[in-house]
Amino acid sequence: MEALNFPSYPLRIKNRENKLLVFDVIRKKYVHLLPEEWVRQHCIHFLLSDLGYPGGRMLVEREITVAGLHKRVDLAVCDAEGQVRVLVECKAPGVTITQATFDQIARYNIQTNADYLMVTNGLTHFYCQMDHEAGAYHFLKKLPDAAELFQGNPRKS
């Protein structure tokens, strides 16, 4: 698999019936190692190891309904009450991140109402903080770490 713009993490990979699988530490099972999954697994480890987000508060490939359509959120980080605080959209490394990618995560966020968004193809990462009152997002240099996210300013209702 392609080298990504993440630190190196000890991913558990195995080959079964000529298919590569990677162990997802959140879902606690092996999943097919496709390019987007390669990015998702690195992102999971980045959130766990580098930002200190608790694995027990992460949701991976959860279904949501947006405008009557069933969609799947790549990755979300919730607070203790189960409210999504960070929403992540992962693309394969060969997929260019465009305005359409931001439109996609913004549509998902209508349902999840996250405070922070991350869009990544493993090579380029974008971080945003939502301004729900203005219906806009502001780009950040990084996401808050767990202490900032969970003990910082309480979520506004």
C-alpha positions in Angstrom: 0.0 0.0 0.0 1.0 3.6 -0.6 2.9 5.6 2.0 0.6 8.2 3.6 1.1 11.6 5.3 0.5 10.0 8.7 3.0 8.7 11.2 3.8 5.0 11.0 1.4 2.8 13.0 1.6 -0.9 13.8 -1.3 -2.0 11.7 -2.1 -5.8 11.8 -2.4 -7.0 8.2 -3.0 -10.6 7.0 -3.7 -12.4 3.8 -6.7 -14.6 3.5 -7.6 -16.3 0.2 -5.3 -13.9 -1.7 -7.1 -10.8 -0.1 -5.4 -8.4 2.2 -7.2 -7.7 5.5 -6.4 -5.1 8.2 -7.5 -5.3 11.8 -9.8 -2.5 12.8 -9.1 -1.8 16.5 -12.5 0.0 16.8 -14.7 -2.6 15.1 -12.5 -5.3 16.5 -12.4 -7.3 13.3 -10.4 -7.8 10.2 -11.8 -5.8 7.1 -10.8 -5.8 3.5 -7.7 -3.6 2.9 -8.8 -1.3 0.1 -7.2 2.1 -0.5 -9.9 4.0 1.4 -9.6 1.6 4.3 -5.8 2.1 4.4 -6.5 5.8 4.9 -9.3 5.2 7.4 -7.1 2.9 9.5 -4.3 5.4 9.6 -6.7 8.1 10.5 -8.1 6.0 13.4 -4.6 5.5 14.8 -3.8 9.2 14.3 -6.9 10.1 16.4 -6.1 7.5 19.0 -2.4 7.8 19.3 -1.6 11.4 18.4 -4.8 13.3 19.6 -5.7 10.9 22.4 -9.3 10.4 21.4 -10.8 7.4 23.2 -11.5 4.4 21.0 -14.7 3.8 22.9 -16.1 7.1 21.6 -15.4 6.3 17.9 -17.9 5.1 15.4 -16.7 3.6 12.1 -18.8 3.3 9.0 -22.1 4.2 10.7 -25.2 4.5 8.7 -27.1 7.8 8.8 -30.1 9.1 6.8 -29.6 12.3 4.9 -32.6 13.7 2.9 -34.2 10.3 3.0 -31.1 8.6 1.6 -29.0 6.0 3.6 -25.4 7.2 3.8 -22.4 5.9 5.7 -20.2 8.1 7.8 -16.5 7.0 7.6 -15.5 7.9 11.1 -17.0 9.9 14.0 -15.8 10.8 17.5 -18.5 11.3 20.1 -18.7 12.9 23.5 -19.8 11.1 26.7 -23.4 11.8 25.8 -23.1 10.2 22.4 -23.1 13.5 20.4 -20.8 13.6 17.4 -18.0 16.1 18.0 -15.7 15.2 15.1 -16.8 13.9 11.7 -14.2 12.5 9.3 -14.5 11.7 5.6 -11.8 9.5 4.2 -11.0 9.1 0.5 -8.5 6.8 -1.2 -5.1 8.4 -1.8 -5.8 8.6 -5.6 -8.9 10.6 -5.0 -8.4 14.4 -5.2 -10.2 16.3 -2.4 -12.5 18.8 -4.1 -15.4 21.1 -3.2 -17.6 18.1 -3.8 -15.9 16.3 -0.9 -16.6 19.2 1.4 -20.2 19.4 0.2 -20.5 15.6 1.0 -19.3 16.0 4.6 -21.3 19.2 5.0 -24.5 17.2 4.0 -23.6 14.5 6.5 -23.1 17.1 9.1 -26.6 18.4 8.8 -27.6 15.1 10.4 -24.6 14.7 12.8 -24.1 18.3 13.9 -20.4 17.9 14.6 -18.2 20.7 15.8 -15.2 19.7 13.8 -14.7 18.2 10.4 -11.7 16.4 8.9 -11.4 15.5 5.3 -8.4 13.3 4.2 -7.1 11.2 1.3 -4.2 10.2 3.5 -1.9 12.5 1.7 -3.6 15.8 2.3 -5.7 16.6 5.4 -8.1 19.4 5.9 -9.5 20.4 9.4 -12.5 22.6 9.9 -14.4 24.0 12.9 -18.1 24.5 12.3 -19.8 27.8 12.9 -23.4 26.5 13.2 -24.9 29.9 13.6 -23.5 31.1 10.3 -23.8 27.8 8.5 -20.1 27.9 7.6 -16.8 26.2 8.5 -13.5 27.7 9.2 -10.2 25.9 8.3 -7.8 25.0 11.1 -4.2 24.0 11.1 -5.1 21.0 13.3 -7.9 19.3 15.2 -8.0 19.8 19.0 -6.6 17.0 21.1 -8.8 15.0 23.4 -8.3 17.4 26.4 -9.3 20.4 24.3 -12.2 18.6 22.6 -13.8 17.1 25.7 -12.8 19.5 28.4 -12.7 22.7 26.4 -15.7 24.8 25.8 -18.9 22.8 26.3 -20.9 22.1 23.3 -23.5 24.8 22.5 -27.0 23.4 22.0 
